[in-house]
Structure formats: C-alpha cells, structure tokens
C-alpha cells in the first residue's frame, strides 16, 4: 500500500484529504502544517509520496521539496497548490518534484497522479498545459532520435529508468544519458517538462511503442 504524508497549513484540508485518499486505498502515515514539521514527519514516517502545499507559514513548499529530496532522493514529492502560476510551476519543476497538481482537480485525478508518482513516473496537471506549451517553453529545438523518443514514451507511461533499461536491454546509465540529452535538446527544465514538450511536439504519444516507431 502506498504510504502518503500531507504537508498543508489548512487543518480542514489535511483532514479531508487524508479521509478521501484513505477511502481510495492509500495509507496516510502522517500530516504536518509547516516546513519544519514536514521535514520531521518525512524522517520518521518514511513515506512513498509527500503531498506538499507550495505556500506554508514558515517557508516555501518548493524549498521544502528540495530539502526533502536531499534527505530522501527516492521520495516522490507532489506539489499541491491552488495557484496556476507560471513562475511557481517552473520553480516547482526545478525543485525536483515529480508531480504538480492543482487543488481544482478531482479526487480521482489526484489519486491517479499519486499512483503515477509512487510508481516512479511524473505528473503535471493538464490545466497547466497552457503554461508548459507556451512559446517560452516550446521554442524551435532539434528533433529527437528514435531511441530518445522510445525512452521518453516509456517514461511518459510511468516507467522508471530501471524498468526502461530492462525493457529495451540497455543500462540504467544509458537511459539517464538519453534523458539528459532530451532535456538539453528540448531546452526543458527537467524530465517532467521534457515529457510535456515531447508530447506537445508530437515526438511521443501515449500509446504503444509500435505506434511511436511507426510515426
């Protein structure tokens, strides 16, 4: 069962979210209302995913994300906010968060996003497409190679670098090298941003790998 912690300064939201996620089969192992308590909670509870509000009373959830990943590099951090702000989104993706969800989304969307992040994948709320796909983010860039498209497709489907390496019979480091090259080519801020750009440009699609190869 996926273990979740919630870091949000609104007590009613924390309690309501915990109850709803628990009803969807997720295990809530703790909740905190500020940055300091969030760090302590993650250290003690050892969750799979941390849902972190961006605006906290004693600091930024984005900085908290960086601090948490310094302690637990394997932790799936999902930033959870009511702000559809471009700079916050870019800063959030730069922080290493694997998920970025808006509070305007449905509970089913949030559960799906959590499960994707817990499995090693990435998620950005589709309501943010207008930001990720803006001229700033989608300037003219080189085309991806067939291998790069294959790897980004599998990553978009939620596979980890380890699983991708097993599936296409290459080393994990080779997979990571291809991902770094894609990020550079697409002028992306990180792999989540690169996936969004590759989808928009038509380099990859959420279908079968054969579909991608046949393009």
C-alpha positions as CSV (number, residue, x, y, z in Angstrom):
1,X,0.0,0.0,0.0
2,X,1.3,3.4,-1.0
3,X,2.3,5.5,2.1
4,X,1.4,9.2,2.0
5,X,2.2,12.2,4.1
6,X,0.4,15.6,3.6
7,X,2.0,18.9,4.3
8,X,-0.5,21.8,4.2
9,X,-1.2,24.6,6.7
10,X,-5.0,24.2,6.5
11,X,-6.1,21.7,9.1
12,X,-9.5,21.1,7.5
13,X,-7.9,20.4,4.1
14,X,-5.4,18.0,5.7
15,X,-8.1,16.0,7.5
16,X,-10.4,16.0,4.5
17,X,-7.7,14.9,2.1
18,X,-6.5,12.2,4.4
19,X,-10.0,10.8,4.7
20,X,-10.7,10.9,0.9
21,X,-7.3,9.4,0.0
22,X,-7.7,6.7,2.7
23,X,-11.0,5.8,1.1
24,X,-9.2,5.3,-2.2
25,X,-6.9,2.7,-0.7
26,X,-3.9,4.9,0.1
27,X,-2.2,4.8,3.5
28,X,-1.9,8.2,5.2
29,X,1.0,7.9,7.6
30,X,1.0,11.5,8.8
31,X,0.2,15.1,8.2
32,X,2.0,18.4,9.1
33,X,1.2,22.1,8.9
34,X,4.6,23.7,8.2
35,X,8.0,23.2,6.7
36,X,9.8,22.2,10.0
37,X,7.1,19.6,10.9
38,X,7.1,18.3,7.4
39,X,10.8,17.5,7.5
40,X,10.4,15.8,10.8
41,X,7.4,13.8,9.6
42,X,9.1,12.5,6.5
43,X,12.2,11.5,8.5
44,X,10.0,9.5,10.9
45,X,7.2,8.2,8.7
46,X,9.3,7.1,5.7
47,X,6.5,7.7,3.1
48,X,6.5,6.8,-0.6
49,X,4.9,10.2,-1.6
50,X,4.7,13.6,0.1
51,X,1.9,15.9,-0.9
52,X,3.2,19.4,-0.3
53,X,1.4,22.7,-0.5
54,X,3.5,25.4,-2.1
55,X,2.6,28.2,0.4
56,X,3.4,27.3,4.0
57,X,3.5,29.6,7.0
58,X,7.2,29.2,7.7
59,X,8.6,28.9,4.2
60,X,8.1,27.7,0.7
61,X,6.9,24.2,-0.2
62,X,9.2,24.3,-3.2
63,X,12.2,24.8,-0.9
64,X,10.8,22.1,1.4
65,X,10.8,19.8,-1.7
66,X,14.5,20.4,-2.2
67,X,15.2,19.7,1.5
68,X,13.2,16.5,1.5
69,X,14.9,15.2,-1.6
70,X,18.3,16.0,-0.1
71,X,17.2,13.7,2.8
72,X,15.3,11.1,0.7
73,X,16.3,11.3,-3.0
74,X,13.9,8.5,-3.8
75,X,10.9,10.3,-2.3
76,X,8.1,11.2,-4.7
77,X,7.2,14.8,-3.9
78,X,3.9,16.1,-5.4
79,X,3.4,19.9,-5.1
80,X,-0.2,20.6,-4.5
81,X,-1.5,24.1,-4.9
82,X,-4.3,26.4,-5.9
83,X,-2.0,28.6,-7.9
84,X,-1.8,28.2,-11.7
85,X,1.2,30.5,-11.8
86,X,3.9,30.1,-14.5
87,X,6.9,31.0,-12.3
88,X,5.7,28.8,-9.4
89,X,5.3,25.9,-11.9
90,X,8.8,26.4,-13.4
91,X,10.4,26.7,-9.9
92,X,8.4,23.7,-8.7
93,X,9.6,21.5,-11.6
94,X,13.2,22.8,-11.0
95,X,13.0,21.7,-7.4
96,X,12.9,18.0,-8.4
97,X,9.2,17.4,-7.6
98,X,7.8,14.6,-9.7
99,X,4.3,15.8,-9.5
100,X,2.5,19.2,-9.7
101,X,-1.3,19.1,-9.1
102,X,-3.8,21.8,-8.7
103,X,-6.4,21.8,-5.9
104,X,-9.1,22.4,-8.6
105,X,-8.7,18.8,-9.8
106,X,-10.9,15.9,-8.9
107,X,-10.0,13.3,-6.3
108,X,-9.8,10.7,-9.0
109,X,-7.2,12.8,-10.8
110,X,-5.2,13.3,-7.6
111,X,-5.3,9.6,-6.8
112,X,-4.1,8.7,-10.3
113,X,-1.3,11.3,-10.0
114,X,-0.2,9.9,-6.7
115,X,-0.1,6.4,-8.0
116,X,1.9,7.5,-11.0
117,X,4.4,9.4,-8.9
118,X,4.6,6.4,-6.4
119,X,5.5,4.1,-9.3
120,X,8.4,6.4,-10.3
121,X,6.6,8.3,-13.0
122,X,5.8,12.0,-13.3
123,X,2.6,14.1,-13.4
124,X,1.7,17.7,-14.3
125,X,-1.9,18.8,-14.0
126,X,-3.3,19.1,-17.5
127,X,-4.8,22.5,-16.6
128,X,-1.2,23.7,-16.8
129,X,-0.7,22.8,-20.4
130,X,-1.1,26.4,-21.5
131,X,2.0,27.3,-19.4
132,X,4.1,24.3,-20.4
133,X,3.2,24.6,-24.0
134,X,3.7,28.4,-24.2
135,X,6.1,30.0,-26.7
136,X,8.6,30.3,-23.9
137,X,8.6,26.6,-23.4
138,X,8.3,25.4,-27.0
139,X,10.8,27.3,-29.0
140,X,12.3,25.7,-32.0
141,X,14.6,22.8,-31.0
142,X,16.3,19.8,-32.6
143,X,14.3,16.6,-33.3
144,X,14.7,13.6,-31.0
145,X,16.3,10.4,-32.2
146,X,14.2,7.2,-32.4
147,X,15.8,5.8,-29.2
148,X,15.2,9.1,-27.4
149,X,11.5,9.0,-28.5
150,X,11.2,5.4,-27.3
151,X,12.7,6.2,-23.9
152,X,10.6,9.4,-23.4
153,X,7.5,7.5,-24.4
154,X,8.1,4.8,-21.8
155,X,8.9,7.5,-19.2
156,X,5.6,9.2,-20.1
157,X,3.8,5.9,-19.5
158,X,5.2,5.9,-15.9
159,X,8.2,3.6,-16.2
160,X,11.3,4.2,-14.1
161,X,14.8,4.4,-15.6
162,X,15.5,0.9,-14.2
163,X,12.3,-0.6,-15.8
164,X,13.1,1.1,-19.1
165,X,16.6,-0.3,-19.1
166,X,15.3,-3.8,-18.6
167,X,12.6,-3.4,-21.3
168,X,14.9,-2.1,-24.0
169,X,18.1,-4.0,-22.8
170,X,20.3,-1.1,-22.0
171,X,22.0,0.1,-18.8
172,X,20.2,2.5,-16.4
173,X,23.0,5.0,-17.0
174,X,22.4,4.8,-20.8
175,X,18.7,5.6,-20.2
176,X,19.6,8.5,-18.0
177,X,22.1,9.8,-20.6
178,X,19.4,9.8,-23.2
179,X,17.0,11.6,-20.8
180,X,19.7,14.3,-20.2
181,X,20.2,14.7,-23.9
182,X,16.4,15.1,-24.4
183,X,16.2,17.7,-21.7
184,X,19.1,19.6,-23.4
185,X,17.6,19.3,-26.9
186,X,14.1,20.4,-25.8
187,X,15.5,23.2,-23.6
188,X,13.4,21.7,-20.8
189,X,13.8,22.4,-17.1
190,X,13.7,18.7,-16.1
191,X,12.3,15.4,-17.2
192,X,8.7,16.3,-16.4
193,X,8.9,19.4,-18.5
194,X,10.6,17.4,-21.3
195,X,7.8,14.8,-21.3
196,X,5.2,17.6,-21.7
197,X,7.2,19.2,-24.5
198,X,7.7,15.9,-26.3
199,X,4.0,15.2,-26.2
200,X,3.0,18.6,-27.5
201,X,5.6,18.5,-30.3
202,X,4.3,15.1,-31.4
203,X,7.6,13.4,-30.7
204,X,5.8,10.9,-28.5
205,X,2.2,9.9,-27.8
206,X,0.5,8.0,-25.1
207,X,0.0,4.7,-27.0
208,X,2.1,1.7,-27.8
209,X,5.8,1.8,-28.6
210,X,4.9,0.3,-32.0
211,X,2.7,3.3,-32.6
212,X,5.6,5.6,-31.9
213,X,8.0,3.7,-34.1
214,X,5.5,3.7,-37.0
215,X,5.3,7.5,-37.0
